[in-house]
Amino acid sequence: MDKVIHSAAEAVADIPDGATLTVGGFGLCGIPSVLIQALLEAGPTDLEVVSNNAGVDDWGLGLLLSAGRLRRVVASYVGENKDFARQYLAGELEVELTPQGTLAERMRAGGSGIAAFYTRTGVGTQVADGGLPWRYDDAGNIVKMSPQKPVMTFETRDGEQDFVLEEAITADFGLVRAWKGDRHGNLVFKDAACNFNPLAAMAGRVTIAEVERLVEPGEIAPNDVHLPGVYVHRVLPLTPKQAADKRIEKRTVRPAPAAGA
């Protein structure tokens, strides 16, 4: 039951070329930065990543992107990464953009054993109708587009409405970051870091969690557990320095008040 691994390199050592990964975090909040760095150093390539976003140019998944390690990204937002846009438009990267709530539910469904689900989100748009560019060639021509998805009409309390079928997401590995975890893999996420992390963990067949605080089994009250250890296979305790190394995408502060104000 003790799932603790004390080396980030060991934690990601069996992630091979071509693996699919679900990665927790939102922007730079709650991203498994230590595991991503270890993966960069380990060297696997041709990876497919499912994450809310692709980090920034010099941090998070942006490190793997800049190193040319990613072949495909499934995300809902990528606007903070210039290299991402360049690779996508140059035909170096395949990108599937998915509505944010749909992406979250696709991972949750995958972790719950649900093959697919119907949602109103995307009905009447290219999300349902197909034709969104997934890959360009180096001349800017679309060479791969999103397929048309099944749409069904259901009777709801508001009358008949159309719903689009979305398939669940599962991955070979899930990489997440938690504020606290025990040796059995029970995890607690703090504040906004409880974003895509539980869902990414659920969707991974093998889930690796880096934790800022490692505690003994029983120290986390059952009602405080955000993700039970059944979803987690490896726990990497961070050093205080690693736990404190958190970046902010954009810092906005008020001007200093004038003297005497």
Buried (B, 14 or more C-beta within 10 A) or exposed (E): EEBBBEEBEEBBBEBEEEBBBBBBBBBBBBBBBBBBBBBBEBEBBEBBBBBBBBBBBEBBBBBBBBEEBBBBBBBBBBEBBEBBBEBBBEBBBBBBBBBBEBBBBBBBBBBEEEEEBBBEBBBEEBBBBEEBBBBBEEEEEEEBEBEEBEBEEEEEEEEEEEBBEBEBBBBBBBBBBBBBBBBBBBBBBBEEBBBBBBBBBBBBBBBBBBBBBBBEEEEBEEEEBBBBBEBBBBBBBBEEEBBEEBBEEEEEEEEEEEEEE
